Amino acid sequence: MGHGSYTSADWTRLKTSKKITKKSDENNIFEKSSMDPKFDPKFIAMRESRDSEDHPDSTPVILGLDVTGSMGYLASQIAKEGLHETMMKLFSTKPINDPQIMFSAIGDVVDSAPLQVTQFESDIRIAKQLLELWLEGKGGDGPEDYPLLWYFAAKHTSTDRYEKRGKKGYLFTIGDADSHESINSSDIKKIFGDDGADISTQEAARLAGEKYELFHINIIGSSNWIPPVLGRAIPGRIMCIPKNNIDVLPELIVSTLMLYGGKSMDEVIGNWPEQAGNIVRECLKTLVVSTNNGVEF
């Protein structure tokens, strides 16, 4: 997957056809009342990010959104503004080559839709698929199940970037809670159709980390609280952003990619207006960057 190119004109047409405005919320943006089988991991053997004539150096980027409880506002913000802004900033700053985006809606293992995953795409189908996800909005206890996406990425994605070039893609989870300590084998069977033993959150991170650079963006109230389970699984890869600053998520995601591409912090922050740059710099304080070319801070 991943042919074609994303354009502002395509986004404008889609937004108009869906009647999406700044006042739209998750209830009128996301119209599905159940999970579409095409996004159900149980029916997906593999999601593929492949090179093409349009995109000869494909780079897979997975964005996993917590959609439990009251987190529908996050998907709503991404759908209304965040996705388009992220794509435009990816094109203007070029932190990676030929981005191919896959979205995931992350729930809880007790939900009817614990995980949904779109295709890797490079054009307006990124947005079309995002709008077809079901925001179930349930969730069980406080911790969530971000490792479900790590497991899927490790076991059920195939990318030319990794298999041909030995390079990793990028995977961001975004939410406001910590993770459970493990995924039970019964849940793995129910959600993915896979046989196997229980898997710890740290092991899921290790497996996904072979193919992807893993990051978690933690939505906070005021203090930089690092979720302990996630902190142990991906130390130095958690960034905290206040809920009232989530409109800066595109800058934060692109800035992370720029840092991992070898740019300095000052070079990265210089791409943004002063207010957005100050927020991003603060968010990146907890990120430890180590890249193939030796950049670390």
N, C-alpha and C positions, 0 to 999 in steps of 0.2 A: 504494500500500500504506500501512499505518499506521493502521488502524482499531482501535477498542477501547482498553482501558487495562490496564496492568500492575497486578496486585494481589499482596499477600503470600499470600493464600489460594491463588491459582492456582499460585504458586511452591511452596508447601508440598505441594500435591497432586502436582505434577510430580516434585518431589524424592523424595517417598515412592514414587511409581509406578516411578521409576528406581532406587530403593534407593541414593540418593546420601547418604553420610554424611561426616563430617569425615575419616574414615579412607580414603575412596575415592580411588583414583588414576586417572591417565589411562587405564589399561588396562581398568578396569571402568566408567568414566564414558562413554568414547567407544568405541562398539561397532562402528562402521563399519570395513570392511576394504578399502574402495576409495572413490573420490570419487563422490558422488551427482551424476548429470548435471545436476540442477537447480541445483547450486552451481558448475558448470564454466563459466568465463567464455566459452569458445568457443561455448556455446549460449545466451548471454545478450546480447541486443541492448542492453537498457537496464534498469537498476534505478531505480525511481522513488520519490521521497518527495513525497507530495501532501497538500494540505490536505483536510480533511474536516469534517463536522459535529462529530465528536468532537475534531478537532485542526485548528482553523481557521488556526493560525499555526505550521505544521509546521517543525521544525528538525532537519535530518539530522545524525546523529552516526555516524561510521564508526570502528569499533575493529578494528584489524588486529593479529593475534597471530602472532608468530614461532613456528612449530610444528616447526622443524627440530631435528635432533639430540636433545639432552636437554631441549629447551624444552617438552616436554609438560606439565611441572609448571605452566607458566604458564596454559595453557588449563584445566588441572585446577583451579587456584586460582580462575580466573574463573568456571568452571562451578559449583563448590561454594559459593563465598561472594561472589566479586567482582561478578558481574552483579547479583545481588539487592541487595547493598549499594549499588551504583552507582545502580540505579533508585530505591531508597528515598531516597537522598540527593539525587537529582535532583528528586524530588517535594517533599522537605522544604525544600530551599534555593531551588528554582526559579531556577537560573542562566540557564536558557533556557526558551522556550515550547515546549510540545507536542513533546517529543523523540521522534524516530523513529530507531531503532538498527539499524545493519547491521553484522554481524560478518564478518571475513575471516580465513582461515587462510593465512598467508604461508609458502611454502616456498622452494625454489631452482629455477631454470630447468631443472636436470637431473632434477628429481623427476617422478614421474608426476602429481602434483597441485601444480604450482607456486603456484597461487592458487585459493582457494575463496571465494565471496561469497554471503551470505544476502540475503534481502529486507530492505528497511526496514520495521520493524514497531514498534508501540507497546504491544503486549500480551504475553502469555505466549509467543507465537510467537517472540519474540526468543530466549528460552531454549531452546525446542524445536528451533529451527534450529541454535543453537550446539552442542547435543548430537548433531546429525546430521552434523557435520563429521568428516572423516577426518584423524586425526593420523598422517600418514605417517611423520614423524620421521626423514627421511633428511637431505637437504641435501648440498651438494657441498663446496666449499672454505669458508674462514672467512667471507668477506663473504656477506651474504644479499641478497634481492631485494625489499626494501620498495618500490622504485619501481614494481613491478608493480601494487601497489594504487593508487599515485598515477595511473598510466596509466589504470587502470580507472575511477577516480573522475572523471578528466578527460574520458574518451571515452565512457563507458558508464553514467553516472548522469545523471538529470534530476530537478531539484528545484524545487518551487514557491517555496521560499525565495529561490533565486537568480533564477529566471526571472520571477517575479511581483514580488518585492520588492527584487531587486538586492542581497541579503544572502548572506553565505557560511554554509555549514555548518561542521562541525568533523570533522577526521580525525586520529586518533591511531594511530601504529604503536608497537608495544611489542616489544622484543627485546634481545638482549645482544651484537649484532655490528654491524659497519659494513655499508655497502652496496657493491655493485659500482658501477663508474663509469658503466655504461650498460646498456641493454637492446638486444640485437641484433635486427635486423629479422626474422631467421628465428625467433627466440623469440616475437616479437610475433605472427607469423603462426601459430605452433604453439599458443600459449596463448589468443590472442584471436580468431584468424581474420582479423586485420586486415592489410592491405597497408600498406607504408610503410618508411621508412628507419630506421636505428638511432636511438635516442633516448637522450640523456645523462640521468643521474640529476638533474642540475640543471634540465634542460628539462622532465622529467616533473614535478618539483616546481613549476616555474613554471606549467605547464598546470593541474595540480590546484589550485594556489593561486588560480586565478581563481574557483573555486567554493567552496573550503574553506580554513579556517585549518588549517595543517598543524603537527602536533607529533610528536615522537618521544620516547618514554620509554625511556631506556637503562638496562638492568638491569646493575648493576656489582658488583664484589667489594667494594673499599674506597674507591678514589680516584675522583673525578669525571672520568672519562675521556670526552671528547667524541669520538665517531667522526668522523674527518676528512672523509670523503666526505659523510656526512649533515650534518656541520657546515657545509660549504660550500653544500649544497643548501637547507637551512632554518636559516640562522644565527639564533641567539637563540631557537630553538624546540625545543631539546633539553633534557630534564630527566633527571637521573640519580637512580636509586633503588637502594639496596642490595638484593641478592637476598633477604636475610632480613627485608626490610620490605615485601615485595610485597602483604602483607595491607592496606596503606594505599593501594593503587592507586585504589580508589574515591574516597577523599578527594582524592587528587592530581588525578584527572581532573575531578572536580566543582570543585575549587579553581581549576583552569585556566579552566574555563568561567566561573566567577564573576569572575575577574580580567578576562577579556575582555568581561564584561558591565558593567565599570566599578567593581567593588568594590575597595576598598583591601586591601592585604595583611593588615592587622590585622583588618579586617572578615571576611576570608575565614578566617583562622586561628582566629578566635573561634568558628567553627561546630564545631570539633572538640575532643575531649578533649586535654589538655595533651600527652601523649606523641605522639599522632597529629599534632597541630598542629606540634610541633617537627620531626618528620620531614618533613612536607609543606613547611614553611618552608625547610628545608635543600634539598629537591629543587627548589624553585622559584627558587633563587638564580641558576641559569643561564638562566632564562626572561626574555626581553625582551618586555614587553607593550606593544603599541601598538594602540589601538582607535579606532573611528570617532568616539568622543566625546572623543578626545584624551588618554585616560589612558595614561601611559607611565612605566615605571620599570625 
